[in-house]
Amino acid sequence: MPTGDDLRPGKALVLRLTGLVQSAFAARRWPEEARCGQDGPAGGAVPAGRARYAGEVTDPTRDSSSAADPRGSAEWADDLRLALQLADAADAISTERYCSADLHVSLKPDRTPVTDADQAVERAIRAGIEAERPGDTFFGEEYGDDGASHRQWIVDPIDGTANFLRGVPVWATLISLVVDGVPVLGVVSAPILGRRWWATRGGGAFSSEHGTAPLRVSGVSDLADASLSYNGLEYWRDAGRLDQLLDLTGRVWRTRAYGEFWSYMLVAEGSVDVAGEFGLEPYDMAAVIPIVEEAGGRFSSADGKPGPWHGSALATNGLLHDGVLGVVAG
């Protein structure tokens, strides 16, 4: 099992990966009307989470917050070590670009935004995987899929790009390892929030807000007492499930649209009991699945199918899962 020293960010790896992308930012501009603020969000105020966390991860000689007391399955210890180092490199890049005046933004064919930060983070993580795990394949949101294999790394470089663009601090890098189609490792790193979550199959789930702490879902067993989080209503509408969502909201105690990775991490922490989304890709889900499940929860598609392959997600504390499926399943 890895120790704190074992999981200290690899100085050479982080420096090498961040150095690969520095020149990519030259002469790129983000249209003025799209920026969250030339001097940062809220008139130049730097979020407290950023000041606390980014200072740790951008100095590769220091421990990352997740490395102080790392835990996980010995079977996946080396892969977890690598994933955490890659998350450190990703955080160093993304925090530097967050609300930067020269951030470049473009639209992908599906009309969703992509920034030079998304692309740089994915290139850095891919470079690390190619160097450290040359036999593995890679699937990233921005540059696509190498093809399925026994071991495949699935990455969302910035989950919550729209938030990233607007100065909303709820965004994260998602890194997962999928073996024979099953996510066995997940790391979710949200540097502006000062938070990181991770899990390995059979090794438990942990977060780093105040040192290393194990995650555990809630014990809420009655849907009438449950807290529900969901994504945009348009995704439920487009999937033909808006009526089911509205039905579900009438059965629970509380609803909030936290969205993105945040909904699932709140389920894993026991702060939210049910989270559901449509309009998803494997890179949106693969990293969060082991975290939710190792915290004692259940994860499936909205129709009860396992894995990140079916375009929708339902995460619960486990006790409520069958009941929620009975409401939202097609």
N, C-alpha and C positions, 0 to 999 in steps of 0.2 A: 504494500500500500504506500502511496507517495507521501512524503513528509513535506513540511513547509519549505525546506531548502530545495527539495526536488522540484517543486512547482513554482519556485521563484522565476519571474519572467526571464527567458533566455536573452541576455543582453545582445548577443551577436545576431540572433534571429530577429528580434524586434527592430534593431537598428538596420539590419539588411532589408527587411520588408518595408519599413517606412521610407528608407532611402530610395527604393525602387520607384516610388510614385511622386517624389518631390517635383521633378521637372514637368510632370503632367499638368500641373496647375498653372503654368506660365501662360499669359496672354488669354486667359479665359474669363469671361464676364457673365454674371448673372443679371438678367434684365432688372433694371432699377425697381420697377413696379412689383416684382416678385419677391424682393428681398424682405427678410424679417427685420432688418435694421442694419444700417451700415456699421454701427458700433455694437451690434449685438441686440438681443431681444430687450424689450421694455426700456428703450432709450439708452441702451448701452450697459445695463446692469448684467453682470455675469451671474448665472444661477449658482446658488450655493453648492449644489451637488457637483457642478462642473469644477468649481474651485477646489473642492475637497478631493474629488476622485481623479480628475484629469492630471493633477499634479503627481499623483502616484504612478499612473500608467505611462505617462510620457517620459518618465525617467526609468529606463530599463534596468538600472542597477538596484532599484528598490523592489520590495515585495508588492505584488498586486494585492488588492483587498481580498481576493478569493484564495490567496495562497497562504494566508496566515495559519490556517489550521485546516487544510484540505482533507476531504474524506471522499470515499467512493469505492467502487469495486476494484479489487486488485487485478481482475481480468482486463479491465480497460484503463488501468492506471497510466500507461504510457500515452494512450490516445487522449486521455483527459489532460495530462500535462501539456501536450501539444495544443489542444484546443484552447486551453487557458492562455498560453503564450500567444496564440493567434488572436485571441480576443484582446489581449493587451495591445498588440500591434494595431488592430482595428480601431480601438478606442483612441490611440494616439493620433491616428489620421482623422477620424470623424470629429473629435472634439476640436481639433485645429480648424476644421472647415465649417463648423457649426456657426451659422449666421455671419459667415465671412462675406465681405463686400465683393470679392471677386469669384464667388461661387458660380459655377456654370450650370445651367439648368436646361434640359431639353425634354421633349415628349417622345415616349416610345410609341410604337405602332398602335398600342391599345389606349393611347392618350393619357397614360399615367406618367408622372414626372420621374426623371432620373437626374441625379446630380453627379458632378465629377467626384464627389465624396463616395457615393455608392460604388462607382466604377473603380475608384482607387482602392477602397477597402476590399472589394472582391478580388482585384488583381493581387493584392498583398496576401490574402488568405490562400488563394490558388497557388501562388508562388511557394508559400510555406508548405502546403500539402505536397506539391510536386517535388520539393526538396527532401522532405522528411518521410513521405509515404508514396514513393514513386509508383508503386503497384496499385494504388487506389485510384478510383475515378472521382470526378468532381461535377457537381451540379449547382450552379449559382443563378440567382435571379437575372443578373445583367448580361452574362456571357454564355448562358446555356448549359447543356448537359453533355458530358463526355460519353454517356451511355451507361446502362446499368452494369453492375459488377458485384462480386461477392462483398466488397467493401466500397461504399460510396459516401463521400462527404457532401452534404447538402447545406447550402449557405444562403441566407438573406443578409446582404451586407448592411443595409439599413432598413429594418422593418419599421414603417412609419415615416416614409420619405416626406409625405405631405406635412406631417408635424415638424420634421427637420427643417423644411423650407420656411414654415411660418413662425419658427421660434418656440414651438411647443416642445417641452423637454421629453415627452413620452415617445422615444424611439430607441431602437436597440439593434445590435448585431446578433444574429442567430446562427449558431454553428452546430451541426449535428453529424453524427456518424451513423450510417445505416448499414447493417450487415444482413445480407440475405433478405432484404426488404423490410427489416425491423429496425426502428431507431433504437440504438443501444446507448447513445450518449447525446446529451444536449447541453449547450452553454448559451445563455441569454445575458448579454452585457449591455447595460443602459448607463453609460458614463455620466450623462448630465444629471440623472437621478441619483448617481452614486451607488448604484445597485448592480449586483450580478447574481445570477441563479445558475445552478448546474446539477446534473444528475448523471449517473451511469446505471445501466440495467443491473439490478440486484445490489446496488451500492447505496441506495438512498438518494434523497434530494436535499440540496442545501442552498443557502443564500448568504450574502456577505455584508448585509447592512451594518451589523454590529459584531464584527468578527464573523466566524463561521457558525451558522445556526441551522439545525435540521428543519425541513419543511414538513408540515402536516396539514392535510385538508380539514375542513370543519366536520363537526358531528351532527349537523342539521339533517333531520330525517323527514321533516314535514315540508312539502312544497310551499305551504302557506307561510312558512317562516324563512324562506330562502331568499337570497340576494342574487339577482340575475344581471349579467353583463352581456352585451351583444354589439355587433358592428352596425354599419349604416343600414337603414331600413330599405334602401334601394336594392341591396344585395338579396335580402329576403324576398322582396317583391319580384325581382328578376328570376329567382328560383321558384316562384310560385308558392312561397311559404309565409307570406306576410300575415295572412289570417291566422296561421298557426302561432306565429310569434305573438300577435296581439292576444290570442287565447292564453298563451303562456304568461304574458305580463299580467293578466288578470288573476292568475292563480298564485303568484308569488307575493312575498312581502314587499320587495323593493327592486327597482330596476335602475340601471345606469349603463350608459354606452361608453365604457372605458376603452374598448376596442384594442386592436393590434395584439401584440404579445402580452400587454399589460393585463388583459382579462384573465389569461391563463395562469400568469404568475400569481394573481390574486386568488385564484382557485387553489393553487398549490400552497399558498400561505394560509388558507382558511379564512380569508377576508371576504371572499365571494364564493357562492356555492354552486353556481351554474354559469357557464359561458358558452355562447354559440355564435357561429359565423357561417356565411356562405361566400362564394366568390374567391376561394382560396386556392393556392398552389402548394405543392409539397414543401417548398422552402419556407412557407408561412407556418407550417405545422411541425415539421420533423424535429426541431430542437425542443419544442415545448412538450411533446408527448412524453418522453421519459421523465421530465421534471414533474408533470402532473401525476403520472402513474406511480413514480417512486415516492411521491408525497402521500400516496394512498388513494388517489382519485382514479377516475376512469376517463378514457378518451376514445371517441369514435367519430365517425361521420354522423350527420344528422339523421341518417337512416340506420345507424348501428354498425356500420362496417369499420373494421380496424384499420389503423395506419393513416398516413397523410396523403393518400392517393385519390380521394373521392370528391374533392372540391368543397367540402364543408367540414365543420368541426363542432363537436359537442363535448365539452369537458365539465365534469361534475365531481362532487366529493365522493362519488360512488354510490352512496345511499339513495340519491335522487335520480340516478341515471335512467333506470328503466321507466320511471314515471314521466320524466321529461321526454324520452323517446316516444312514449305513447301520445304525447301532444304534438311534437314537431315532425315526426317521421311522415314521409309521403305515403 
